[in-house]
Amino acid sequence: MTGVGLAGGALACAVTAIAAVAADRLSVHPSRARAVSDQDQGDTLTASDASPSPLEATRALLIAAHPTADGLESSRCADSYDNFNYHRLMTNKPVQLYDRDSEWRELTEFTTSDQAGATLGLVYGRRRQGKTLLLQLLTLGTGGFMFPATQQGEAQNLADLGAAYAEYRGLRQPVHFRDFREALTELLRLGEEQPTAVVIDEFPYLVSATPALPSYLQQELSPLGHARQHTRTRMIVCGSALTTMSGLLGGGAPLRGRARLELIVRPFNYRASAEFWGVEHNPELAFRLHALVGGTPAYKDMCAGNGPASLAQLGGWVARRLLNPASAMFREGGLLLREEPSIADPTSYAAVLAAISGGARRRSEIAAALGRPSGALAHLLTGLEDIGMIDHLGDALRGKRTVFQIAEPVVRLYQLLIARHEPELVAGRAAQLWARSAQTIAEKIYGPHFEDLARAWCLQHAAEETLGGTPVSVLPTELPCREHHSGHHIDLVVAKDAAPGHISAIGEAKATRTPVGVSELQRLEHLRGLLPAARVGQLPKLLLFSLTGFTAGLAAEAAVRGDLELVDADRLYHGS
């Protein structure tokens, strides 16, 4: 599994050995010793007749490996399982989890809180971001319960839930829930003794089969109900259907106002992605790889677990891993759209993605490419933005003038190369297509992506002195020019305060194969002179970004000027 590694080769053996003695060392957790079902009349679970579940055996490993974890005294780990504060056993981020520091912190703070009353959290994001792994490690480390729903009927999911619940409780027979009201009641009772995470993964599958489920959950979490008055259950519902999950808390939805946590798991940012793929030592390669596959963790596994080792190997790697019909990545850019249940007509949405990928960025340009009136695009653009396929960027000087861009790099690659040239790729001509498409790749993939990373760098990594202030927004714009009788595009305008947004810096980002020279500086100086006086206080700084570096003349100029910053690929990935 991507991002998962074992701490040592002996771990599997340790699990087996400790699991073997778990039954002799562990007694049943108090919340599991209560009778929960009348499925077998007179058959009540007690500590003496319950056998340890696989989860209990795994916890024994954690206890043995970390007998004083997070401040727990070893004496509290000596005898019985019912005396542990499991939620404190593994609140440090597991070594198996790459990045995700903030997500882990938010989840552990939510699940281990001693606040009285059951609470609700939502975790969602596009598929293949590692949500399930994150929650599996959370429930394993804190002694929680996790149920992965599947795409099936209500009765089938209830049966599976009953079996999972029985295993967690140490019951010998599955629990037969009559309906989801009863199931939710029992799940929320799991936190009667201590804060306990209860996770339902793929929650939209359950909602699809049982539309009233959010209302049932609302009722169970009512202020005077048993769960809020007598438990500390931390219920987490998780899913990949973005519109369904975000809609749980929107408008007049039953759960609006009920959640204490809404966590969106996003792709890795460009710096984390470089380290994840092991190419942080080669910033130019890291950039080109990110421009093609983005930051989705699972894509590394889908590319056989490794990326290109050098720029020289990039073309061959792309042909083998991305443009090869036998590769799992070949249709990924098209499948992402069809995985979202809110997309009823994928063809129309795909046409919009193709237009934006091809360079149509304004609403009028997209409409012209599709041969449709501009007013007919609203629901398509909103739908694509809701599911994370596109972003919109405002204009730094004219807020209502919006441009759109592809948010997921594999979608852009699919639309530009795979969807348009599939017969050629099926015929085994991937290498030839990649070489022939060099200009398209440079202009439609690398160019826009480099501009996007330059804006991200300003917001996330640049030092205050680099930008002439703390950035509030970094957006593109277009300036009219009487001298040239045309408009000039600026890749980024850095505003350092709220409206009207005084401009502290402007910049250009070039992903060309040749170093950026003095002519680009002269152009940027000309554009600085066109900025509206009302938006300028101190003289804005000039930022030049280049993927392939700068000429000696421009570097010499920057060395003697305090208003000029040069940002190459190495500074983009490692500097401020």
HUNORBEL-V71490 format. One record per residue. N is the residue number from 1. NEAR is the number of other C-alpha atoms within 8 Angstrom. D_LAST is the distance of its C-alpha to the last C-alpha in Angstrom with 1 decimal. Layout:
n=N near=NEAR d_last=D_LAST
n=N near=NEAR d_last=D_LAST
This chain:
n=1 near=5 d_last=33.3
n=2 near=8 d_last=29.6
n=3 near=9 d_last=27.4
n=4 near=8 d_last=30.4
n=5 near=6 d_last=31.4
n=6 near=7 d_last=34.1
n=7 near=6 d_last=33.4
n=8 near=5 d_last=36.3
n=9 near=6 d_last=39.2
n=10 near=6 d_last=41.7
n=11 near=9 d_last=40.3
n=12 near=7 d_last=42.8
n=13 near=7 d_last=45.6
n=14 near=9 d_last=44.6
n=15 near=11 d_last=44.6
n=16 near=8 d_last=48.0
n=17 near=8 d_last=49.4
n=18 near=12 d_last=48.2
n=19 near=13 d_last=49.2
n=20 near=8 d_last=52.6
n=21 near=8 d_last=53.1
n=22 near=12 d_last=51.4
n=23 near=11 d_last=54.7
n=24 near=5 d_last=56.3
n=25 near=8 d_last=53.5
n=26 near=11 d_last=52.3
n=27 near=11 d_last=54.1
n=28 near=13 d_last=53.3
n=29 near=8 d_last=50.7
n=30 near=8 d_last=52.6
n=31 near=9 d_last=51.4
n=32 near=11 d_last=52.7
n=33 near=11 d_last=56.1
n=34 near=9 d_last=57.2
n=35 near=8 d_last=59.4
n=36 near=5 d_last=57.6
n=37 near=7 d_last=60.2
n=38 near=8 d_last=63.9
n=39 near=6 d_last=63.7
n=40 near=6 d_last=65.9
n=41 near=5 d_last=68.4
n=42 near=5 d_last=68.6
n=43 near=6 d_last=65.7
n=44 near=6 d_last=63.2
n=45 near=11 d_last=60.2
n=46 near=9 d_last=60.4
n=47 near=8 d_last=58.5
n=48 near=5 d_last=61.3
n=49 near=6 d_last=61.6
n=50 near=11 d_last=57.9
n=51 near=7 d_last=56.4
n=52 near=13 d_last=52.7
n=53 near=10 d_last=50.5
n=54 near=7 d_last=47.9
n=55 near=9 d_last=45.2
n=56 near=10 d_last=47.1
n=57 near=15 d_last=47.3
n=58 near=11 d_last=43.6
n=59 near=11 d_last=43.0
n=60 near=11 d_last=45.2
n=61 near=12 d_last=42.8
n=62 near=11 d_last=40.0
n=63 near=10 d_last=42.3
n=64 near=7 d_last=43.4
n=65 near=6 d_last=39.9
n=66 near=8 d_last=38.5
n=67 near=11 d_last=41.5
n=68 near=9 d_last=39.6
n=69 near=9 d_last=36.5
n=70 near=9 d_last=34.5
n=71 near=5 d_last=37.1
n=72 near=11 d_last=40.2
n=73 near=8 d_last=43.1
n=74 near=8 d_last=44.7
n=75 near=6 d_last=48.0
n=76 near=9 d_last=46.8
n=77 near=14 d_last=46.2
n=78 near=6 d_last=49.5
n=79 near=8 d_last=52.1
n=80 near=10 d_last=51.6
n=81 near=10 d_last=49.1
n=82 near=8 d_last=50.1
n=83 near=7 d_last=48.8
n=84 near=8 d_last=45.1
n=85 near=7 d_last=42.3
n=86 near=9 d_last=40.8
n=87 near=13 d_last=38.0
n=88 near=11 d_last=36.7
n=89 near=14 d_last=37.2
n=90 near=12 d_last=34.0
n=91 near=10 d_last=31.5
n=92 near=5 d_last=28.8
n=93 near=9 d_last=27.0
n=94 near=7 d_last=29.2
n=95 near=7 d_last=27.9
n=96 near=8 d_last=29.2
n=97 near=11 d_last=26.6
n=98 near=8 d_last=23.2
n=99 near=6 d_last=20.2
n=100 near=7 d_last=21.9
n=101 near=7 d_last=21.0
n=102 near=6 d_last=21.3
n=103 near=9 d_last=24.3
n=104 near=10 d_last=26.1
n=105 near=9 d_last=25.5
n=106 near=9 d_last=26.9
n=107 near=9 d_last=29.9
n=108 near=10 d_last=30.9
n=109 near=8 d_last=30.8
n=110 near=10 d_last=33.0
n=111 near=11 d_last=35.4
n=112 near=11 d_last=35.9
n=113 near=7 d_last=36.4
n=114 near=7 d_last=39.7
n=115 near=5 d_last=40.2
n=116 near=9 d_last=43.8
n=117 near=11 d_last=44.5
n=118 near=15 d_last=43.4
n=119 near=13 d_last=40.1
n=120 near=12 d_last=38.7
n=121 near=14 d_last=35.3
n=122 near=12 d_last=34.2
n=123 near=14 d_last=31.8
n=124 near=14 d_last=31.3
n=125 near=13 d_last=29.3
n=126 near=12 d_last=30.2
n=127 near=6 d_last=32.0
n=128 near=9 d_last=30.5
n=129 near=12 d_last=27.5
n=130 near=10 d_last=29.0
n=131 near=12 d_last=30.5
n=132 near=7 d_last=33.8
n=133 near=8 d_last=32.3
n=134 near=10 d_last=30.3
n=135 near=10 d_last=33.5
n=136 near=9 d_last=35.7
n=137 near=9 d_last=33.7
n=138 near=11 d_last=33.7
n=139 near=14 d_last=37.5
n=140 near=10 d_last=38.2
n=141 near=14 d_last=36.3
n=142 near=15 d_last=37.7
n=143 near=11 d_last=41.2
n=144 near=12 d_last=41.0
n=145 near=11 d_last=42.8
n=146 near=11 d_last=41.4
n=147 near=9 d_last=43.4
n=148 near=7 d_last=42.2
n=149 near=12 d_last=44.2
n=150 near=8 d_last=45.4
n=151 near=6 d_last=46.6
n=152 near=8 d_last=50.2
n=153 near=7 d_last=52.8
n=154 near=9 d_last=53.0
n=155 near=6 d_last=55.7
n=156 near=8 d_last=53.9
n=157 near=12 d_last=50.7
n=158 near=13 d_last=52.8
n=159 near=12 d_last=54.5
n=160 near=8 d_last=51.2
n=161 near=10 d_last=49.8
n=162 near=13 d_last=53.1
n=163 near=11 d_last=52.9
n=164 near=10 d_last=49.3
n=165 near=12 d_last=50.1
n=166 near=13 d_last=53.2
n=167 near=11 d_last=51.3
n=168 near=10 d_last=48.8
n=169 near=9 d_last=51.7
n=170 near=12 d_last=53.6
n=171 near=11 d_last=56.5
n=172 near=7 d_last=58.8
n=173 near=6 d_last=59.3
n=174 near=12 d_last=56.9
n=175 near=11 d_last=56.9
n=176 near=9 d_last=58.3
n=177 near=10 d_last=56.7
n=178 near=6 d_last=58.9
n=179 near=7 d_last=56.0
n=180 near=10 d_last=52.4
n=181 near=8 d_last=53.5
n=182 near=9 d_last=54.9
n=183 near=12 d_last=52.0
n=184 near=11 d_last=49.5
n=185 near=10 d_last=51.7
n=186 near=9 d_last=51.9
n=187 near=9 d_last=48.2
n=188 near=13 d_last=47.3
n=189 near=10 d_last=49.9
n=190 near=13 d_last=47.8
n=191 near=15 d_last=45.9
n=192 near=11 d_last=49.1
n=193 near=9 d_last=48.6
n=194 near=10 d_last=44.8
n=195 near=15 d_last=41.5
n=196 near=16 d_last=41.7
n=197 near=15 d_last=39.4
n=198 near=15 d_last=41.4
n=199 near=14 d_last=39.5
n=200 near=13 d_last=40.9
n=201 near=12 d_last=38.9
n=202 near=13 d_last=39.6
n=203 near=11 d_last=41.0
n=204 near=11 d_last=41.5
n=205 near=11 d_last=44.1
n=206 near=15 d_last=46.1
n=207 near=11 d_last=45.8
n=208 near=7 d_last=47.0
n=209 near=9 d_last=50.1
n=210 near=8 d_last=50.5
n=211 near=8 d_last=49.3
n=212 near=7 d_last=50.4
n=213 near=10 d_last=48.2
n=214 near=11 d_last=45.6
n=215 near=9 d_last=48.6
n=216 near=11 d_last=50.0
n=217 near=11 d_last=46.7
n=218 near=11 d_last=46.7
n=219 near=8 d_last=50.2
n=220 near=11 d_last=49.4
n=221 near=12 d_last=46.6
n=222 near=8 d_last=48.8
n=223 near=6 d_last=48.5
n=224 near=6 d_last=52.0
n=225 near=10 d_last=51.9
n=226 near=8 d_last=52.2
n=227 near=15 d_last=48.6
n=228 near=15 d_last=47.2
n=229 near=11 d_last=49.9
n=230 near=9 d_last=50.4
n=231 near=18 d_last=47.4
n=232 near=18 d_last=43.7
n=233 near=18 d_last=43.0
n=234 near=15 d_last=39.5
n=235 near=13 d_last=40.2
n=236 near=12 d_last=37.4
n=237 near=13 d_last=38.1
n=238 near=14 d_last=35.8
n=239 near=13 d_last=35.9
n=240 near=11 d_last=34.4
n=241 near=12 d_last=36.4
n=242 near=13 d_last=33.8
n=243 near=9 d_last=36.3
n=244 near=9 d_last=38.8
n=245 near=14 d_last=36.3
n=246 near=8 d_last=34.7
n=247 near=9 d_last=38.2
n=248 near=11 d_last=39.4
n=249 near=12 d_last=37.8
n=250 near=8 d_last=38.3
n=251 near=6 d_last=41.0
n=252 near=5 d_last=44.3
n=253 near=9 d_last=43.4
n=254 near=9 d_last=45.3
n=255 near=12 d_last=42.2
n=256 near=11 d_last=40.5
n=257 near=5 d_last=39.6
n=258 near=9 d_last=40.5
n=259 near=12 d_last=37.1
n=260 near=7 d_last=34.9
n=261 near=9 d_last=32.1
n=262 near=8 d_last=30.8
n=263 near=10 d_last=28.1
n=264 near=7 d_last=26.8
n=265 near=12 d_last=25.7
n=266 near=7 d_last=23.3
n=267 near=9 d_last=22.1
n=268 near=12 d_last=19.1
n=269 near=7 d_last=15.8
n=270 near=11 d_last=14.6
n=271 near=9 d_last=12.6
n=272 near=9 d_last=15.6
n=273 near=12 d_last=17.9
n=274 near=14 d_last=16.7
n=275 near=9 d_last=17.5
n=276 near=9 d_last=20.7
n=277 near=10 d_last=22.0
n=278 near=7 d_last=21.1
n=279 near=12 d_last=19.3
n=280 near=11 d_last=15.7
n=281 near=5 d_last=16.7
n=282 near=8 d_last=17.3
n=283 near=12 d_last=14.5
n=284 near=11 d_last=17.0
n=285 near=11 d_last=19.6
n=286 near=11 d_last=17.5
n=287 near=11 d_last=16.8
n=288 near=9 d_last=20.5
n=289 near=9 d_last=21.7
n=290 near=13 d_last=19.7
n=291 near=11 d_last=21.1
n=292 near=10 d_last=24.5
n=293 near=11 d_last=24.7
n=294 near=14 d_last=21.9
n=295 near=10 d_last=21.1
n=296 near=10 d_last=24.7
n=297 near=13 d_last=25.4
n=298 near=11 d_last=29.1
n=299 near=10 d_last=28.4
n=300 near=12 d_last=27.7
n=301 near=11 d_last=31.2
n=302 near=10 d_last=32.7
n=303 near=13 d_last=31.4
n=304 near=7 d_last=33.3
n=305 near=8 d_last=30.5
n=306 near=8 d_last=28.4
n=307 near=8 d_last=26.5
n=308 near=8 d_last=26.7
n=309 near=7 d_last=26.1
n=310 near=8 d_last=25.0
n=311 near=9 d_last=24.6
n=312 near=5 d_last=28.2
n=313 near=9 d_last=29.3
n=314 near=11 d_last=27.5
n=315 near=11 d_last=30.5
n=316 near=8 d_last=33.0
n=317 near=11 d_last=31.0
n=318 near=9 d_last=30.7
n=319 near=12 d_last=34.5
n=320 near=10 d_last=35.4
n=321 near=12 d_last=33.2
n=322 near=11 d_last=32.5
n=323 near=13 d_last=35.3
n=324 near=13 d_last=38.0
n=325 near=9 d_last=40.6
n=326 near=5 d_last=41.1
n=327 near=12 d_last=37.5
n=328 near=9 d_last=36.6
n=329 near=12 d_last=33.7
n=330 near=14 d_last=36.1
n=331 near=9 d_last=37.1
n=332 near=11 d_last=34.2
n=333 near=14 d_last=32.8
n=334 near=11 d_last=36.3
n=335 near=8 d_last=37.1
n=336 near=9 d_last=34.2
n=337 near=11 d_last=36.0
n=338 near=9 d_last=39.4
n=339 near=6 d_last=38.3
n=340 near=10 d_last=37.8
n=341 near=7 d_last=41.2
n=342 near=6 d_last=40.5
n=343 near=10 d_last=40.5
n=344 near=5 d_last=44.2
n=345 near=6 d_last=44.1
n=346 near=9 d_last=41.3
n=347 near=6 d_last=42.6
n=348 near=8 d_last=41.7
n=349 near=11 d_last=38.2
n=350 near=10 d_last=37.7
n=351 near=9 d_last=38.8
n=352 near=12 d_last=36.1
n=353 near=12 d_last=33.4
n=354 near=11 d_last=34.9
n=355 near=12 d_last=34.8
n=356 near=13 d_last=31.2
n=357 near=13 d_last=30.2
n=358 near=8 d_last=32.3
n=359 near=7 d_last=30.4
n=360 near=11 d_last=32.3
n=361 near=10 d_last=29.7
n=362 near=9 d_last=31.7
n=363 near=12 d_last=34.6
n=364 near=7 d_last=37.1
n=365 near=9 d_last=35.8
n=366 near=14 d_last=36.0
n=367 near=12 d_last=39.5
n=368 near=10 d_last=40.6
n=369 near=9 d_last=39.5
n=370 near=9 d_last=41.5
n=371 near=6 d_last=44.4
n=372 near=9 d_last=44.3
n=373 near=8 d_last=44.2
n=374 near=11 d_last=40.8
n=375 near=5 d_last=42.2
n=376 near=7 d_last=43.0
n=377 near=11 d_last=39.4
n=378 near=8 d_last=38.4
n=379 near=7 d_last=39.4
n=380 near=10 d_last=37.9
n=381 near=10 d_last=34.5
n=382 near=8 d_last=34.5
n=383 near=9 d_last=35.7
n=384 near=11 d_last=33.0
n=385 near=11 d_last=30.3
n=386 near=9 d_last=32.0
n=387 near=10 d_last=31.8
n=388 near=10 d_last=28.2
n=389 near=12 d_last=29.1
n=390 near=12 d_last=27.6
n=391 near=10 d_last=25.3
n=392 near=9 d_last=25.9
n=393 near=10 d_last=23.6
n=394 near=12 d_last=24.8
n=395 near=14 d_last=24.9
n=396 near=10 d_last=22.6
n=397 near=5 d_last=25.7
n=398 near=8 d_last=28.6
n=399 near=8 d_last=27.9
n=400 near=6 d_last=30.9
n=401 near=7 d_last=30.1
n=402 near=11 d_last=28.6
n=403 near=11 d_last=27.5
n=404 near=12 d_last=27.5
n=405 near=11 d_last=25.5
n=406 near=13 d_last=26.1
n=407 near=8 d_last=24.2
n=408 near=11 d_last=25.4
n=409 near=12 d_last=24.9
n=410 near=11 d_last=28.1
n=411 near=14 d_last=30.0
n=412 near=14 d_last=28.8
n=413 near=12 d_last=29.8
n=414 near=14 d_last=33.1
n=415 near=14 d_last=34.0
n=416 near=11 d_last=33.2
n=417 near=9 d_last=34.6
n=418 near=12 d_last=36.5
n=419 near=8 d_last=38.5
n=420 near=7 d_last=39.5
n=421 near=8 d_last=40.4
n=422 near=9 d_last=41.7
n=423 near=6 d_last=45.1
n=424 near=10 d_last=43.5
n=425 near=14 d_last=41.2
n=426 near=9 d_last=44.2
n=427 near=6 d_last=46.0
n=428 near=7 d_last=43.5
n=429 near=9 d_last=41.8
n=430 near=12 d_last=38.1
n=431 near=9 d_last=37.0
n=432 near=7 d_last=38.8
n=433 near=10 d_last=37.4
n=434 near=10 d_last=33.8
n=435 near=8 d_last=34.5
n=436 near=7 d_last=36.3
n=437 near=8 d_last=33.7
n=438 near=8 d_last=30.8
n=439 near=7 d_last=30.7
n=440 near=8 d_last=30.8
n=441 near=9 d_last=28.0
n=442 near=11 d_last=25.8
n=443 near=9 d_last=26.6
n=444 near=11 d_last=27.1
n=445 near=13 d_last=24.7
n=446 near=12 d_last=21.8
n=447 near=12 d_last=21.5
n=448 near=9 d_last=21.3
n=449 near=9 d_last=19.2
n=450 near=13 d_last=16.5
n=451 near=13 d_last=16.6
n=452 near=8 d_last=16.4
n=453 near=9 d_last=13.3
n=454 near=11 d_last=11.6
n=455 near=11 d_last=12.8
n=456 near=9 d_last=11.8
n=457 near=10 d_last=8.1
n=458 near=12 d_last=8.5
n=459 near=11 d_last=10.6
n=460 near=6 d_last=9.2
n=461 near=9 d_last=5.4
n=462 near=11 d_last=4.2
n=463 near=7 d_last=5.2
n=464 near=9 d_last=8.9
n=465 near=6 d_last=9.5
n=466 near=9 d_last=7.5
n=467 near=14 d_last=9.9
n=468 near=10 d_last=12.8
n=469 near=9 d_last=13.2
n=470 near=8 d_last=12.7
n=471 near=13 d_last=13.3
n=472 near=10 d_last=16.6
n=473 near=9 d_last=17.0
n=474 near=13 d_last=15.6
n=475 near=13 d_last=18.8
n=476 near=13 d_last=20.6
n=477 near=13 d_last=23.6
n=478 near=9 d_last=26.4
n=479 near=11 d_last=27.7
n=480 near=9 d_last=31.4
n=481 near=10 d_last=32.2
n=482 near=6 d_last=35.8
n=483 near=4 d_last=35.3
n=484 near=6 d_last=34.7
n=485 near=7 d_last=36.7
n=486 near=7 d_last=34.1
n=487 near=9 d_last=30.9
n=488 near=9 d_last=27.4
n=489 near=8 d_last=24.8
n=490 near=13 d_last=21.2
n=491 near=12 d_last=18.7
n=492 near=13 d_last=16.5
n=493 near=16 d_last=17.4
n=494 near=15 d_last=15.1
n=495 near=14 d_last=17.5
n=496 near=13 d_last=16.7
n=497 near=10 d_last=20.0
n=498 near=8 d_last=22.9
n=499 near=5 d_last=25.7
n=500 near=6 d_last=26.2
n=501 near=9 d_last=22.4
n=502 near=13 d_last=21.5
n=503 near=13 d_last=19.2
n=504 near=17 d_last=16.1
n=505 near=13 d_last=14.8
n=506 near=16 d_last=16.2
n=507 near=13 d_last=15.1
n=508 near=12 d_last=16.7
n=509 near=11 d_last=15.8
n=510 near=12 d_last=18.2
n=511 near=11 d_last=19.1
n=512 near=10 d_last=21.9
n=513 near=6 d_last=23.3
n=514 near=6 d_last=23.2
n=515 near=11 d_last=20.5
n=516 near=12 d_last=19.6
n=517 near=10 d_last=21.6
n=518 near=9 d_last=22.5
n=519 near=6 d_last=24.5
n=520 near=8 d_last=21.5
n=521 near=10 d_last=20.3
n=522 near=8 d_last=23.9
n=523 near=8 d_last=24.0
n=524 near=12 d_last=20.9
n=525 near=9 d_last=22.5
n=526 near=8 d_last=25.7
n=527 near=11 d_last=24.2
n=528 near=9 d_last=22.6
n=529 near=6 d_last=26.2
n=530 near=9 d_last=27.5
n=531 near=9 d_last=25.5
n=532 near=6 d_last=28.0
n=533 near=6 d_last=28.4
n=534 near=6 d_last=28.6
n=535 near=10 d_last=25.0
n=536 near=12 d_last=23.6
n=537 near=10 d_last=23.5
n=538 near=5 d_last=21.4
n=539 near=6 d_last=20.7
n=540 near=13 d_last=17.9
n=541 near=12 d_last=14.9
n=542 near=12 d_last=15.0
n=543 near=12 d_last=12.4
n=544 near=13 d_last=13.6
n=545 near=13 d_last=12.6
n=546 near=16 d_last=14.8
n=547 near=13 d_last=15.7
n=548 near=13 d_last=17.8
n=549 near=10 d_last=16.2
n=550 near=11 d_last=17.5
n=551 near=10 d_last=20.8
n=552 near=6 d_last=21.5
n=553 near=8 d_last=22.6
n=554 near=12 d_last=19.5
n=555 near=10 d_last=17.4
n=556 near=8 d_last=19.9
n=557 near=8 d_last=19.8
n=558 near=11 d_last=16.0
n=559 near=6 d_last=16.7
n=560 near=6 d_last=19.1
n=561 near=7 d_last=17.7
n=562 near=6 d_last=15.6
n=563 near=7 d_last=15.6
n=564 near=10 d_last=14.1
n=565 near=11 d_last=10.6
n=566 near=10 d_last=10.9
n=567 near=11 d_last=8.9
n=568 near=12 d_last=11.0
n=569 near=13 d_last=11.7
n=570 near=10 d_last=10.2
n=571 near=9 d_last=6.6
n=572 near=11 d_last=7.5
n=573 near=9 d_last=8.8
n=574 near=6 d_last=7.2
n=575 near=8 d_last=3.8
n=576 near=8 d_last=0.0
